[in-house]
């Protein structure tokens, strides 16, 4: 291996290049990039030592600079993750999120410490240090998973928020436990005092830095030609300053400061937000790639507890503790059972446990506690490897099996029509986002628990931010036909949305929508139809107005391979009790099928029945891809 500064520069450049390649591979194979990053680290570290006469990367490769590099990288990573959290999203998941980051953190800490103590076995002090570190799930591993598994916004926001908050909690808690147990030995009371002090200092410093950043970006004149670049650099510098200043005041408060600054700045009205977001994302990918590869390369296989004890720790963390804390935290929340199971299956550990454990191991070795250092690093990295590979690598398969990847529907207008439609769509498990320009009306919808984006939906950037590029349905429900027409035109032409539906308030405007091939619902006609149904078909009217509560009506295309060519009678056992096939559409014609009607691929079936029966039939005739 090359030595000296030239060799180190070449090595760092190579690590960054391999990190970028890992990111590309993650996108290509729809897997979290951390899997490839850890693999590269193992190749450059312990595996290279088995093949060559020496490792490519050792503890002395970076001299004493690695802890500093890791610290600054963690600051950028945490800031970037916190920057994307929106207060309006947190309101929708506040109860579950608070429980996950309090009750869930306690369950994870104590449960992990107990199983490590008895299964490895390890002393209680080391066990609780490991338990504190493994509280963290972290945005570095959660975000890549959610990039390839588009679950409902409420699920994604809950997991991301848990990761960011628990990163801060785990980092501070682990340092406090380390200082109290291995250095001060002042008891449990000291842990709470020191924890509160470090967290408080971090939040205060983060808030001050965020305020200064906002003032600079809003009121200081930046060179016009270079304003976006200067804004990006100011934000990056702010993240590092928050981290550094807080750590000077009290050690390990920097992570809390970076997270606080990120959340505050991300929720303020700042110029050049899109340019800042893109820039931070690129910087984060680079530092994340470097740190993960470097830390994985320093691992010794001998430190990994690969016996029954290590297996027990992994199984308890994944199969027992994670589902327990998720289901307890989500009691009373707006999550389906399948979404709770998915959240239980997604709790990979990431950069905070890896980086802090490595730094602690160095200090323990300097104190002559080599066995404790080996147990700490080995157990933490074993759980990281296991959770990343199992939970990260299989996340999309879990999501598809549980059917928690919903159709995204955008509703423009959060009036009574828009909110009622949102309630019906969400009752069927669809991922609904409402766009509303009036802040007071938007607040009403948000208080009802809906995901709301405030903005003018006739602006393509607002539609894009709300997820129009991934939406299968866009519905314009405002009382202004001009707005509805422009929204429909943007959805159909700019975003090529599969289905665009618009409310038409004036029947004379229907021709304008028809020219764009936009499906319309006339307010006048819809009202008369509803009154007619109420008079002539009261039972049907009552059924239709209560959809989602007990019964449901679903229309879909037959895709199951073993259905084509069979009659309704032959498929009788496959149709659940409490559900019936009301209509079959073929070649533009709708028919009420009898028992001898033969189904074909491409037929569109309308199912009517109880909620669960319709859902079961839907999975039978139209299985997920």
C-alpha positions in Angstrom: 0.0 0.0 0.0 1.2 3.5 -0.8 2.5 5.5 2.2 2.8 9.2 3.0 0.6 12.0 2.1 0.3 11.0 -1.6 -0.8 7.5 -0.6 -3.3 8.9 1.9 -4.8 11.3 -0.6 -5.1 8.5 -3.2 -6.8 6.2 -0.5 -9.3 8.9 0.5 -10.1 9.6 -3.1 -10.6 5.9 -3.7 -12.9 5.6 -0.7 -15.1 8.5 -1.9 -15.2 7.0 -5.4 -16.2 3.6 -4.1 -18.8 5.3 -1.9 -20.4 7.1 -4.9 -20.4 3.8 -6.8 -22.1 2.2 -3.8 -24.8 4.9 -3.9 -25.3 4.2 -7.6 -25.6 0.5 -7.0 -28.1 1.1 -4.3 -30.3 3.1 -6.7 -29.8 0.5 -9.5 -30.9 -2.5 -7.4 -33.4 -0.6 -5.2 -31.5 -1.5 -2.0 -30.2 0.8 0.8 -26.7 1.9 -0.2 -25.4 1.2 3.3 -25.3 -2.5 2.4 -22.7 -1.8 -0.4 -20.9 0.7 1.8 -20.4 -1.8 4.6 -19.3 -4.4 2.1 -16.7 -2.1 0.6 -15.4 -1.3 4.2 -15.0 -5.0 5.0 -13.1 -5.5 1.7 -10.7 -2.7 2.5 -10.3 -3.7 6.1 -10.5 -7.2 7.6 -10.9 -9.1 4.2 -7.9 -7.4 2.7 -5.9 -8.5 5.8 -6.8 -12.1 5.1 -5.7 -11.9 1.4 -2.8 -9.5 1.6 0.1 -9.4 4.1 -1.5 -6.3 5.7 -4.8 -4.4 5.7 -5.4 -1.6 3.2 -7.0 0.5 6.0 -5.9 0.2 9.7 -6.5 2.3 12.8 -3.3 4.2 12.1 -4.1 5.0 8.5 -5.7 8.4 9.3 -3.6 9.1 12.3 -5.6 10.9 15.0 -7.8 12.7 12.5 -10.5 10.0 12.2 -12.5 11.0 15.3 -12.6 14.6 14.1 -13.6 13.6 10.6 -16.3 11.3 12.0 -17.7 14.0 14.3 -18.0 16.6 11.6 -19.5 14.1 9.2 -22.1 13.1 11.8 -23.0 16.8 12.3 -23.6 17.2 8.6 -25.6 14.0 8.3 -27.8 14.8 11.3 -28.4 18.4 10.2 -29.4 17.2 6.7 -31.9 14.7 8.0 -33.4 17.2 10.5 -33.7 19.8 7.7 -36.3 17.7 5.9 -38.6 17.4 8.9 -41.6 19.6 8.7 -43.6 20.7 11.7 -46.9 20.1 9.9 -45.9 16.5 9.3 -44.9 16.0 12.9 -48.3 17.1 14.1 -49.9 14.2 12.3 -47.8 11.6 14.1 -47.0 13.5 17.3 -48.5 11.0 19.8 -46.9 7.9 18.2 -43.6 9.8 17.6 -43.4 10.9 21.2 -44.0 7.4 22.4 -41.4 5.9 20.1 -38.7 8.4 21.2 -39.5 8.0 24.9 -41.3 4.7 25.8 -39.7 3.1 22.8 -36.2 4.3 23.6 -36.5 3.0 27.2 -37.7 -0.4 26.0 -34.9 -0.6 23.5 -32.3 0.5 26.0 -33.3 -1.8 28.8 -34.2 -4.8 26.7 -31.0 -4.7 24.7 -28.9 -4.3 27.9 -30.6 -7.3 29.5 -30.1 -9.6 26.5 -26.5 -8.5 26.0 -25.7 -9.1 29.7 -27.1 -12.6 29.7 -26.5 -13.8 26.1 -22.9 -12.5 25.3 -22.4 -12.4 28.4 -21.1 -8.9 29.2 -20.9 -6.8 32.4 -23.8 -4.6 33.2 -21.8 -1.4 32.5 -20.9 -2.5 29.0 -24.4 -3.9 28.4 -26.1 -0.6 29.2 -23.5 1.3 27.0 -24.4 -1.0 24.1 -28.1 -0.6 24.9 -27.8 3.2 24.8 -26.0 3.1 21.5 -28.5 0.8 19.9 -31.5 3.0 20.7 -30.6 4.9 17.5 -32.1 3.9 14.2 -31.0 7.0 12.3 -31.9 8.8 9.1 -28.8 7.5 7.4 -30.3 4.1 7.2 -34.0 4.9 7.3 -34.0 7.5 4.5 -32.4 5.2 1.8 -35.1 2.6 2.7 -37.9 5.1 2.3 -36.4 6.2 -1.0 -37.2 2.8 -2.5 -40.3 1.9 -0.4 -42.8 4.7 -0.9 -45.1 4.1 2.1 -47.8 6.5 3.3 -46.4 9.9 4.4 -47.5 9.4 8.0 -45.5 6.2 8.2 -42.4 7.7 6.5 -42.5 10.8 8.7 -42.8 8.7 11.9 -39.9 6.5 11.0 -37.7 9.5 9.9 -38.6 11.5 13.0 -37.8 8.6 15.2 -34.5 8.1 13.5 -33.4 11.8 13.9 -34.6 12.1 17.5 -33.1 8.8 18.6 -29.8 9.6 16.9 -29.5 12.6 19.3 -30.9 10.7 22.2 -28.6 7.7 21.7 -25.4 9.8 21.2 -26.0 11.9 24.3 -27.2 9.0 26.5 -24.3 6.8 25.5 -21.8 9.5 26.3 -23.4 10.2 29.7 -23.5 6.5 30.5 -19.8 6.2 29.5 -18.8 9.2 31.6 -20.8 8.1 34.7 -20.0 4.4 34.6 -16.4 4.4 33.4 -15.1 7.7 34.7 -17.2 9.4 37.4 -19.3 6.5 38.8 -21.7 9.0 40.4 -24.9 6.9 40.1 -28.1 7.0 38.2 -29.1 10.5 39.3 -26.0 11.9 37.7 -27.0 10.3 34.4 -30.2 12.3 34.3 -28.6 15.6 35.3 -25.7 15.3 32.7 -28.1 14.1 30.0 -30.4 17.1 30.6 -27.4 19.5 30.6 -26.0 18.2 27.3 -29.4 18.2 25.6 -30.3 21.6 26.8 -27.0 23.1 25.7 -27.4 21.5 22.3 -30.9 22.8 21.8 -29.9 26.3 22.9 -26.8 26.5 20.6 -28.8 25.0 17.7 -31.6 27.6 18.1 -29.1 30.5 18.2 -27.2 29.3 15.1 -30.5 28.7 13.3 -31.7 32.3 14.1 -28.4 33.7 12.9 -28.6 31.7 9.6 -32.1 32.9 9.0 -31.1 36.5 9.6 -28.2 36.3 7.3 -30.2 34.6 4.5 -33.1 36.9 4.7 -31.6 40.3 5.4 -27.9 40.3 4.5 -27.3 41.3 0.9 -25.6 38.4 -0.9 -23.7 39.0 -4.2 -26.6 38.6 -6.7 -24.6 36.4 -9.1 -23.4 34.1 -6.4 -26.3 34.3 -4.0 -27.4 30.6 -4.3 -23.9 29.4 -3.8 -23.3 31.7 -0.8 -26.6 30.6 0.7 -25.5 26.9 0.4 -22.1 27.6 2.0 -23.7 29.6 4.9 -26.0 26.7 5.8 -23.2 24.2 5.6 -21.0 26.4 7.8 -23.9 26.8 10.2 -24.3 23.1 10.7 -20.6 22.7 11.5 -20.5 25.8 13.8 -23.5 24.6 15.7 -21.8 21.2 16.3 -18.4 22.7 17.2 -19.7 25.4 19.5 -22.0 23.0 21.5 -19.1 20.5 21.9 -16.9 23.3 23.2 -19.5 24.2 25.8 -20.0 20.6 26.8 -18.9 17.4 25.1 -21.3 15.5 22.8 -23.9 18.3 22.8 -23.0 19.0 19.2 -25.3 16.3 17.7 -28.3 17.8 19.5 -27.2 21.3 18.3 -26.9 20.1 14.7 -30.3 18.5 14.8 -32.0 21.5 16.4 -30.5 23.9 13.9 -31.6 21.6 11.0 -35.2 21.4 12.2 -35.5 25.1 12.8 -33.9 26.2 9.5 -35.8 23.7 7.5 -39.1 25.1 8.8 -38.3 28.7 8.3 -39.0 30.6 5.1 -35.5 30.9 3.6 -34.4 31.9 0.1 -32.8 29.3 -2.3 -34.3 26.4 -0.3 -34.3 24.0 -3.3 -30.6 24.8 -4.1 -29.6 24.3 -0.4 -31.5 21.0 -0.3 -29.8 19.6 -3.3 -26.3 20.7 -2.2 -26.7 19.3 1.3 -27.9 16.0 -0.1 -24.8 15.7 -2.2 -22.4 16.6 0.6 -24.2 14.2 3.0 -23.8 11.3 0.5 -20.1 12.0 0.2 -19.4 12.2 4.0 -21.7 9.3 4.8 -20.0 7.1 2.2 -16.5 7.9 3.6 -17.4 7.4 7.3 -19.3 4.1 6.8 -16.5 2.6 4.7 -13.8 3.8 7.1 -15.5 2.5 10.2 -16.4 -0.8 8.7 -12.7 -1.2 7.5 -11.5 -0.9 11.1 -13.5 -3.8 12.3 -11.9 -7.1 13.4 -13.8 -10.3 12.7 -12.6 -11.7 16.0 -14.6 -9.0 17.9 -17.9 -10.1 16.4 -19.8 -12.4 18.8 -20.8 -14.9 16.1 -22.0 -17.7 18.4 -25.4 -18.4 20.0 -25.1 -15.4 22.2 -24.7 -13.0 19.3 -27.6 -14.7 17.5 -29.8 -14.3 20.6 -29.0 -10.6 20.7 -29.9 -10.1 17.1 -33.1 -12.0 17.3 -34.3 -10.2 20.4 -33.5 -6.8 19.0 -35.2 -7.5 15.7 -38.0 -10.0 16.5 -39.0 -9.0 20.1 -38.0 -5.5 21.1 -38.7 -3.7 17.8 -42.3 -5.0 17.4 -43.0 -4.5 21.1 -42.0 -0.9 21.1 -43.7 -0.1 17.8 -47.1 -1.7 18.7 -47.1 -0.1 22.2 -46.2 3.3 20.7 -48.7 3.2 17.9 -51.7 2.4 20.1 -54.6 4.7 19.0 -52.7 6.0 16.0 -53.9 6.1 12.4 -51.8 3.2 11.3 -53.2 0.0 9.9 -52.1 -3.3 11.4 -50.0 -4.0 8.3 -48.2 -0.6 8.6 -47.4 -1.4 12.2 -45.9 -4.7 11.2 -43.9 -2.9 8.5 -42.6 -0.3 11.0 -41.7 -3.2 13.3 -39.6 -4.7 10.5 -37.7 -1.5 9.8 -35.4 -0.5 12.6 -31.8 -0.7 11.2 -29.0 0.8 13.1 -26.6 3.2 11.4 -23.8 5.8 11.7 -24.3 7.0 15.3 -23.8 3.6 17.0 -21.0 2.7 14.6 -19.1 6.0 15.0 -19.6 6.5 18.8 -18.8 2.8 19.6 -15.5 3.0 17.6 -14.5 6.2 19.5 -15.5 4.6 22.9 -13.5 1.5 22.1 -10.3 3.6 21.6 -10.9 5.3 25.0 -11.6 1.9 26.7 -8.4 0.5 25.3 -6.4 3.5 26.6 -7.9 2.6 30.0 -6.7 -1.0 29.7 -10.2 -2.4 29.2 -9.5 -4.3 26.0 -12.1 -7.0 26.6 -14.8 -4.3 27.2 -13.7 -2.5 24.0 -13.9 -5.7 21.9 -17.4 -6.6 23.3 -18.7 -3.1 22.7 -17.5 -2.8 19.1 -18.3 -6.4 18.1 -21.8 -6.4 19.5 -22.8 -3.0 18.1 -21.4 -3.8 14.6 -23.0 -7.3 14.6 -26.5 -5.7 15.2 -25.7 -3.0 12.6 -24.8 -5.7 10.0 -27.8 -7.9 10.8 -30.4 -5.1 10.9 -29.1 -3.4 7.8 -28.9 -6.6 5.7 -32.2 -8.1 7.0 -34.4 -5.1 7.6 -32.8 -2.8 5.0 -32.3 -5.4 2.3 -35.7 -6.9 2.6 -37.7 -3.8 3.4 -39.3 -3.5 -0.1 -40.3 -7.2 0.0 -41.8 -6.7 3.5 -43.7 -3.7 2.2 -45.0 -5.5 -0.9 -46.0 -8.6 1.1 -47.8 -6.5 3.6 -49.3 -4.3 0.8 -48.3 -1.0 2.5 -47.1 0.7 -0.7 -50.2 2.7 -1.5 -51.4 4.7 -4.5 -50.6 8.4 -4.0 -53.6 10.7 -4.6 -53.3 14.5 -4.7 -56.4 16.4 -3.9 -56.3 20.1 -4.7 -58.6 22.0 -2.3 -59.2 21.2 1.3 -62.8 22.4 1.5 -65.6 20.1 2.6 -65.5 18.2 -0.7 -61.7 17.7 -0.6 -61.7 16.6 3.0 -64.6 14.2 2.6 -62.9 12.7 -0.5 -59.6 12.4 1.4 -61.4 10.5 4.3 -62.8 8.0 1.8 -59.5 7.4 0.0 -57.5 7.1 3.3 -60.1 4.6 4.6 -59.0 2.4 1.6 -55.4 2.8 2.7 -54.4 5.2 -0.1 -51.6 7.8 0.4 -53.5 11.1 0.2 -51.9 14.6 0.1 -54.0 17.7 0.0 -52.8 21.0 -1.6 -54.4 24.2 -0.2 -53.6 27.8 -0.8 -55.5 29.3 2.1 -53.5 28.8 5.3 -56.5 28.9 7.6 -58.4 26.3 5.6 -55.2 24.2 5.4 -54.9 24.3 9.2 -58.4 22.9 9.5 -57.6 20.0 7.3 -54.2 19.5 9.1 -56.0 19.4 12.5 -58.2 16.6 11.1 -55.0 14.6 10.5 -54.5 15.0 6.8 -51.2 15.6 5.0 -51.4 19.1 3.7 -49.1 21.2 1.5 -49.7 24.9 1.5 -49.3 26.5 -1.9 -50.8 27.4 -5.2 -51.5 24.2 -7.1 -51.4 26.0 -10.4 -47.6 26.3 -9.8 -45.9 23.2 -11.2 -43.3 23.4 -8.4 -45.9 23.2 -5.8 -47.5 20.1 -7.4 -44.0 18.5 -7.8 -43.2 19.1 -4.1 -46.5 17.5 -3.1 -45.5 14.4 -5.1 -47.2 14.8 -8.5 -44.4 13.0 -10.3 -45.4 9.8 -8.3 -49.1 10.3 -8.2 -51.5 8.0 -10.0 -54.5 10.3 -9.4 -54.9 14.0 -9.2 -58.3 15.5 -8.2 -59.1 19.2 -8.4 -62.0 20.0 -6.0 -61.9 23.8 -5.7 -64.9 26.0 -6.3 -63.0 27.8 -9.1 -63.2 26.2 -12.5 -60.3 28.2 -13.9 -58.0 26.8 -11.1 -59.3 23.3 -11.6 -58.8 23.5 -15.4 -55.2 24.7 -15.0 -54.4 22.1 -12.3 -55.8 19.4 -14.6 -53.8 20.6 -17.5 -50.6 20.6 -15.5 -51.3 17.1 -14.1 -52.1 15.7 -17.6 -49.4 17.3 -19.6 -46.5 18.1 -17.3 -46.7 15.1 -15.0 -48.5 12.6 -17.3 -50.7 11.6 -14.4 -52.6 8.3 -15.0 -56.0 9.6 -13.9 -57.0 13.3 -13.6 -60.5 14.1 -12.3 -61.9 17.6 -11.8 -64.9 19.1 -10.2 -66.9 21.4 -12.6 -68.9 24.1 -10.8 -70.5 25.5 -14.0 -71.9 22.9 -16.4 -71.1 25.1 -19.4 -67.4 24.6 -18.7 -67.4 20.9 -19.2 -66.3 21.2 -22.9 -63.1 22.9 -21.9 -62.2 20.0 -19.6 -63.2 17.4 -22.2 -60.7 18.9 -24.7 -58.0 17.9 -22.3 -59.5 14.4 -21.8 -60.0 15.2 -18.1 -62.8 13.3 -16.3 -65.2 15.6 -14.7 -67.8 15.6 -12.0 -70.4 18.3 -12.4 -71.5 19.7 -9.0 -75.0 20.4 -10.4 -75.4 16.9 -11.9 -73.8 15.2 -8.9 -76.3 16.9 -6.6 -79.3 15.9 -8.7 -78.0 12.3 -8.9 -77.6 12.1 -5.1 -81.1 13.4 -4.5 -82.6 11.0 -7.0 -80.7 8.1 -5.4 -81.9 9.2 -2.0 -85.5 9.1 -3.2 -85.5 6.0 -5.4 -82.7 3.9 -4.0 -82.4 4.7 -0.3 -80.6 1.5 0.7 -77.9 2.0 -2.0 -77.6 5.6 -1.1 -77.0 4.7 2.6 -74.4 2.1 1.5 -72.5 4.5 -0.7 -72.4 7.3 1.9 -71.0 4.9 4.5 -68.2 3.5 2.4 -65.0 2.8 4.4 -66.8 2.3 7.7 -68.2 -1.2 7.2 -68.5 -1.8 3.5 -66.6 -1.0 0.3 -66.8 -0.9 -3.5 -63.7 -1.5 -5.5 -63.1 -1.7 -9.3 -59.9 -3.2 -10.6 -58.4 -5.1 -13.5 -58.0 -8.9 -13.4 -54.3 -9.8 -13.4 -54.1 -13.2 -11.5 -52.7 -15.9 -13.8 -55.1 -18.6 -12.7 -58.3 -16.6 -13.2 -58.5 -16.2 -17.0 -60.8 -18.8 -18.6 -62.7 -19.6 -15.5 -66.4 -18.9 -14.8 -67.8 -17.1 -11.8 -69.1 -20.5 -10.5 -65.7 -22.1 -10.8 -64.2 -19.3 -8.8 -67.0 -19.3 -6.1 -64.7 -20.7 -3.4 -62.2 -17.9 -4.1 -64.7 -15.2 -3.5 -64.9 -14.5 0.3 -68.2 -14.5 2.1 -69.7 -11.1 2.4 -68.5 -10.0 -1.0 -69.9 -10.3 -4.6 -69.0 -9.4 -8.1 -71.5 -6.8 -9.1 -70.2 -5.8 -12.6 -67.7 -6.9 -15.1 -66.4 -4.4 -17.7 -65.1 -5.6 -21.1 -64.5 -3.7 -24.3 -66.4 -0.6 -23.0 -69.5 -2.6 -21.9 -70.6 -3.4 -18.4 -72.4 -6.6 -17.6 -73.9 -8.1 -14.5 -72.3 -11.6 -14.5 -74.1 -14.9 -13.8 -72.5 -18.1 -12.7 -71.6 -19.1 -16.3 -69.8 -15.8 -17.1 -66.2 -16.5 -18.1 -63.5 -14.0 -16.9 -60.7 -12.9 -19.1 -57.4 -11.0 -18.5 -58.1 -7.2 -18.7 -61.7 -7.5 -17.4 -62.5 -4.8 -14.9 -64.4 -6.2 -12.0 -66.5 -4.2 -9.5 -66.6 -5.8 -6.1 -69.2 -4.9 -3.4 -69.1 -6.1 0.1 -67.7 -5.8 3.6 -64.3 -4.1 4.0 -62.2 -7.1 4.8 -64.0 -9.4 2.3 -63.4 -6.9 -0.5 -59.8 -6.5 0.5 -59.3 -10.3 0.4 -61.0 -10.7 -2.9 -58.9 -7.8 -4.3 -55.6 -9.6 -3.3 -56.9 -12.8 -4.9 -57.9 -11.4 -8.4 -55.4 -8.5 -8.5 -52.3 -9.6 -6.6 -49.5 -7.1 -6.0 -46.7 -7.0 -8.6 
